[in-house]
Amino acid sequence: MGEVARLFEVTIGETGADGAPAVEPEALRIAEALVFAASEPLDEAVIASRLPEGSDVSAVMAELQRLYANRGVNLVRVARKWAFRTAVDLAWLLSREDKEQKKLSRAAIETLAIIAYHQPVTRADIEEIRGVAVSKGALDVLMETGWVRMRGRRKAPGRPITYGTTTDFLVHFGLEAIGDLPGLDELKGAGLFDGRLPPGFGVPSPSDDPALTEDEDPLEETAAMVEAYGPQQEEEPQPADEGAEEDGATEEGASEG
């Protein structure tokens, strides 16, 4: 208990080792309690709304993260939100299987990667990049897991649906932002890519900005959209591609630490 008490033996007006103003102990305690009690990662704005007036929420969370850096539980930031997670080196002690672990099919994994890096994309975009037809099952599975969502409709004849990733995608893969996805050099260094890209082809800088792009319309159909691009068309079922019989398999059973 004495060690825990010493964590908060700083007062207003003091400075830390780096010369930065010390954080108010009460603000640290409140932030700690809020994140600990939350059932899901907590947005910084929510934390800020409960802190004492004048508190610097960024400084508070940075200090709290430092205090928990070498403990059995760490404070981490994922999808621009804060959560407590078991320390990586101790996760094996507490791991348990909640559900039967299944793997995504190769078709679903490739589809997810294309959506993550190229969003917003339509089914036709995915098929053009993969070079094969996309089975409906691959997209259905990804949306059922909560990793992919329908964003809007492309401003083009038939107004096809555009797809993008979700906050759950970032949380599951431990990413603070979609820009943290590995680039080409990182993929090669990890041994995940050893081929040669065609001339002029590269790995794009991904963006999951929730705002619709200039070539997207909202999902809701309006008279003006119908007049400009024609009525909404249902996407025709596509022939199943390689591995489509496995598209129903999803990685539901992630271990919890």
Contacts in CASP RR format, 6 or more apart in sequence:
PFRMAT RR
TARGET T0000
AUTHOR 0000-0000-0000
METHOD contacts of the structure
MODEL  1
MGEVARLFEVTIGETGADGAPAVEPEALRIAEALVFAASEPLDEAVIASR
LPEGSDVSAVMAELQRLYANRGVNLVRVARKWAFRTAVDLAWLLSREDKE
QKKLSRAAIETLAIIAYHQPVTRADIEEIRGVAVSKGALDVLMETGWVRM
RGRRKAPGRPITYGTTTDFLVHFGLEAIGDLPGLDELKGAGLFDGRLPPG
FGVPSPSDDPALTEDEDPLEETAAMVEAYGPQQEEEPQPADEGAEEDGAT
EEGASEG
7 67 0 8 1.000
8 25 0 8 1.000
8 28 0 8 1.000
8 29 0 8 1.000
9 25 0 8 1.000
10 16 0 8 1.000
10 22 0 8 1.000
10 23 0 8 1.000
10 25 0 8 1.000
11 22 0 8 1.000
11 25 0 8 1.000
12 22 0 8 1.000
12 24 0 8 1.000
13 21 0 8 1.000
13 22 0 8 1.000
14 21 0 8 1.000
14 22 0 8 1.000
15 21 0 8 1.000
15 22 0 8 1.000
16 22 0 8 1.000
20 59 0 8 1.000
21 59 0 8 1.000
23 55 0 8 1.000
23 56 0 8 1.000
23 59 0 8 1.000
23 60 0 8 1.000
23 63 0 8 1.000
24 52 0 8 1.000
24 55 0 8 1.000
24 60 0 8 1.000
26 52 0 8 1.000
27 51 0 8 1.000
27 52 0 8 1.000
27 55 0 8 1.000
27 60 0 8 1.000
28 60 0 8 1.000
28 63 0 8 1.000
28 64 0 8 1.000
28 67 0 8 1.000
30 50 0 8 1.000
30 51 0 8 1.000
30 52 0 8 1.000
31 47 0 8 1.000
31 51 0 8 1.000
31 57 0 8 1.000
31 60 0 8 1.000
31 61 0 8 1.000
31 64 0 8 1.000
32 64 0 8 1.000
34 42 0 8 1.000
34 46 0 8 1.000
34 47 0 8 1.000
34 50 0 8 1.000
35 42 0 8 1.000
35 47 0 8 1.000
35 64 0 8 1.000
35 75 0 8 1.000
35 82 0 8 1.000
35 83 0 8 1.000
35 84 0 8 1.000
36 84 0 8 1.000
38 83 0 8 1.000
40 81 0 8 1.000
40 83 0 8 1.000
41 78 0 8 1.000
41 79 0 8 1.000
41 81 0 8 1.000
41 82 0 8 1.000
41 83 0 8 1.000
41 171 0 8 1.000
42 81 0 8 1.000
42 82 0 8 1.000
42 83 0 8 1.000
43 80 0 8 1.000
43 81 0 8 1.000
44 57 0 8 1.000
44 58 0 8 1.000
44 61 0 8 1.000
44 80 0 8 1.000
44 81 0 8 1.000
44 82 0 8 1.000
47 57 0 8 1.000
47 60 0 8 1.000
47 61 0 8 1.000
47 82 0 8 1.000
48 55 0 8 1.000
48 57 0 8 1.000
51 57 0 8 1.000
51 60 0 8 1.000
61 75 0 8 1.000
61 77 0 8 1.000
61 82 0 8 1.000
64 75 0 8 1.000
65 74 0 8 1.000
65 75 0 8 1.000
65 76 0 8 1.000
65 77 0 8 1.000
68 74 0 8 1.000
68 75 0 8 1.000
68 84 0 8 1.000
71 87 0 8 1.000
72 86 0 8 1.000
72 87 0 8 1.000
72 90 0 8 1.000
73 84 0 8 1.000
73 85 0 8 1.000
73 86 0 8 1.000
73 87 0 8 1.000
74 84 0 8 1.000
74 85 0 8 1.000
74 86 0 8 1.000
74 87 0 8 1.000
74 88 0 8 1.000
75 82 0 8 1.000
75 83 0 8 1.000
75 84 0 8 1.000
76 82 0 8 1.000
76 83 0 8 1.000
76 84 0 8 1.000
76 85 0 8 1.000
76 174 0 8 1.000
77 176 0 8 1.000
78 170 0 8 1.000
78 171 0 8 1.000
78 174 0 8 1.000
78 175 0 8 1.000
78 176 0 8 1.000
79 167 0 8 1.000
79 170 0 8 1.000
79 171 0 8 1.000
79 175 0 8 1.000
79 176 0 8 1.000
79 177 0 8 1.000
80 176 0 8 1.000
80 177 0 8 1.000
81 167 0 8 1.000
81 171 0 8 1.000
85 257 0 8 1.000
86 94 0 8 1.000
86 257 0 8 1.000
91 255 0 8 1.000
91 257 0 8 1.000
94 256 0 8 1.000
94 257 0 8 1.000
95 255 0 8 1.000
95 256 0 8 1.000
95 257 0 8 1.000
96 255 0 8 1.000
96 256 0 8 1.000
96 257 0 8 1.000
97 253 0 8 1.000
97 255 0 8 1.000
98 253 0 8 1.000
98 256 0 8 1.000
99 252 0 8 1.000
99 253 0 8 1.000
100 252 0 8 1.000
100 253 0 8 1.000
101 251 0 8 1.000
101 252 0 8 1.000
101 253 0 8 1.000
101 254 0 8 1.000
102 249 0 8 1.000
102 250 0 8 1.000
102 251 0 8 1.000
102 252 0 8 1.000
102 253 0 8 1.000
103 249 0 8 1.000
103 251 0 8 1.000
104 112 0 8 1.000
104 141 0 8 1.000
104 249 0 8 1.000
104 250 0 8 1.000
104 251 0 8 1.000
105 138 0 8 1.000
105 141 0 8 1.000
105 243 0 8 1.000
105 244 0 8 1.000
105 245 0 8 1.000
105 246 0 8 1.000
105 247 0 8 1.000
105 248 0 8 1.000
105 249 0 8 1.000
106 242 0 8 1.000
106 243 0 8 1.000
106 246 0 8 1.000
107 134 0 8 1.000
107 135 0 8 1.000
107 138 0 8 1.000
107 241 0 8 1.000
107 242 0 8 1.000
107 243 0 8 1.000
107 244 0 8 1.000
107 246 0 8 1.000
107 247 0 8 1.000
108 137 0 8 1.000
108 138 0 8 1.000
108 141 0 8 1.000
108 142 0 8 1.000
108 246 0 8 1.000
108 247 0 8 1.000
108 248 0 8 1.000
108 249 0 8 1.000
108 250 0 8 1.000
110 130 0 8 1.000
111 126 0 8 1.000
111 130 0 8 1.000
111 134 0 8 1.000
111 138 0 8 1.000
111 139 0 8 1.000
111 142 0 8 1.000
112 142 0 8 1.000
112 147 0 8 1.000
112 148 0 8 1.000
114 121 0 8 1.000
114 125 0 8 1.000
114 126 0 8 1.000
114 129 0 8 1.000
114 130 0 8 1.000
115 121 0 8 1.000
115 126 0 8 1.000
115 142 0 8 1.000
115 148 0 8 1.000
115 163 0 8 1.000
115 164 0 8 1.000
115 165 0 8 1.000
116 164 0 8 1.000
116 165 0 8 1.000
116 169 0 8 1.000
116 178 0 8 1.000
116 181 0 8 1.000
116 206 0 8 1.000
117 181 0 8 1.000
117 203 0 8 1.000
117 204 0 8 1.000
117 206 0 8 1.000
118 125 0 8 1.000
118 129 0 8 1.000
118 204 0 8 1.000
118 206 0 8 1.000
119 151 0 8 1.000
119 162 0 8 1.000
119 163 0 8 1.000
119 164 0 8 1.000
119 165 0 8 1.000
119 206 0 8 1.000
119 207 0 8 1.000
119 208 0 8 1.000
120 151 0 8 1.000
120 152 0 8 1.000
120 154 0 8 1.000
120 162 0 8 1.000
120 163 0 8 1.000
120 164 0 8 1.000
120 213 0 8 1.000
120 216 0 8 1.000
121 162 0 8 1.000
121 163 0 8 1.000
121 164 0 8 1.000
122 154 0 8 1.000
122 160 0 8 1.000
122 161 0 8 1.000
122 162 0 8 1.000
122 163 0 8 1.000
123 134 0 8 1.000
123 139 0 8 1.000
123 160 0 8 1.000
123 161 0 8 1.000
123 163 0 8 1.000
123 235 0 8 1.000
123 238 0 8 1.000
124 160 0 8 1.000
126 134 0 8 1.000
126 163 0 8 1.000
127 133 0 8 1.000
127 134 0 8 1.000
127 238 0 8 1.000
130 241 0 8 1.000
132 241 0 8 1.000
132 242 0 8 1.000
133 238 0 8 1.000
133 239 0 8 1.000
133 240 0 8 1.000
133 241 0 8 1.000
134 238 0 8 1.000
134 241 0 8 1.000
135 238 0 8 1.000
135 239 0 8 1.000
135 240 0 8 1.000
135 241 0 8 1.000
135 244 0 8 1.000
135 247 0 8 1.000
136 237 0 8 1.000
136 238 0 8 1.000
137 244 0 8 1.000
137 247 0 8 1.000
137 248 0 8 1.000
138 244 0 8 1.000
138 247 0 8 1.000
139 148 0 8 1.000
139 163 0 8 1.000
140 247 0 8 1.000
140 248 0 8 1.000
141 247 0 8 1.000
141 248 0 8 1.000
141 249 0 8 1.000
141 250 0 8 1.000
142 148 0 8 1.000
143 149 0 8 1.000
143 150 0 8 1.000
144 250 0 8 1.000
145 168 0 8 1.000
145 250 0 8 1.000
145 251 0 8 1.000
145 252 0 8 1.000
146 166 0 8 1.000
146 168 0 8 1.000
146 169 0 8 1.000
147 165 0 8 1.000
147 166 0 8 1.000
147 168 0 8 1.000
147 169 0 8 1.000
147 172 0 8 1.000
148 163 0 8 1.000
148 164 0 8 1.000
148 165 0 8 1.000
148 166 0 8 1.000
148 169 0 8 1.000
149 163 0 8 1.000
149 164 0 8 1.000
149 165 0 8 1.000
149 166 0 8 1.000
150 161 0 8 1.000
150 162 0 8 1.000
150 163 0 8 1.000
150 219 0 8 1.000
151 161 0 8 1.000
151 162 0 8 1.000
151 163 0 8 1.000
151 164 0 8 1.000
151 212 0 8 1.000
151 216 0 8 1.000
151 219 0 8 1.000
152 161 0 8 1.000
152 162 0 8 1.000
152 212 0 8 1.000
152 216 0 8 1.000
152 217 0 8 1.000
152 218 0 8 1.000
152 219 0 8 1.000
153 159 0 8 1.000
153 160 0 8 1.000
153 161 0 8 1.000
153 162 0 8 1.000
153 216 0 8 1.000
153 217 0 8 1.000
153 218 0 8 1.000
153 219 0 8 1.000
153 221 0 8 1.000
153 225 0 8 1.000
153 232 0 8 1.000
154 160 0 8 1.000
154 161 0 8 1.000
154 162 0 8 1.000
154 215 0 8 1.000
154 216 0 8 1.000
154 217 0 8 1.000
155 215 0 8 1.000
155 216 0 8 1.000
155 217 0 8 1.000
155 228 0 8 1.000
155 229 0 8 1.000
156 215 0 8 1.000
156 229 0 8 1.000
157 229 0 8 1.000
157 230 0 8 1.000
158 229 0 8 1.000
158 230 0 8 1.000
158 231 0 8 1.000
158 232 0 8 1.000
158 233 0 8 1.000
159 217 0 8 1.000
159 221 0 8 1.000
159 225 0 8 1.000
159 229 0 8 1.000
159 230 0 8 1.000
159 232 0 8 1.000
159 233 0 8 1.000
160 233 0 8 1.000
160 235 0 8 1.000
161 219 0 8 1.000
161 235 0 8 1.000
162 216 0 8 1.000
164 208 0 8 1.000
165 178 0 8 1.000
165 208 0 8 1.000
169 175 0 8 1.000
170 176 0 8 1.000
170 177 0 8 1.000
170 178 0 8 1.000
170 208 0 8 1.000
172 254 0 8 1.000
175 181 0 8 1.000
177 208 0 8 1.000
178 206 0 8 1.000
178 207 0 8 1.000
178 208 0 8 1.000
179 205 0 8 1.000
179 206 0 8 1.000
179 207 0 8 1.000
181 206 0 8 1.000
182 190 0 8 1.000
182 192 0 8 1.000
183 203 0 8 1.000
184 193 0 8 1.000
184 197 0 8 1.000
184 202 0 8 1.000
184 203 0 8 1.000
187 193 0 8 1.000
187 203 0 8 1.000
188 194 0 8 1.000
212 218 0 8 1.000
217 225 0 8 1.000
221 231 0 8 1.000
221 232 0 8 1.000
226 232 0 8 1.000
240 247 0 8 1.000
END
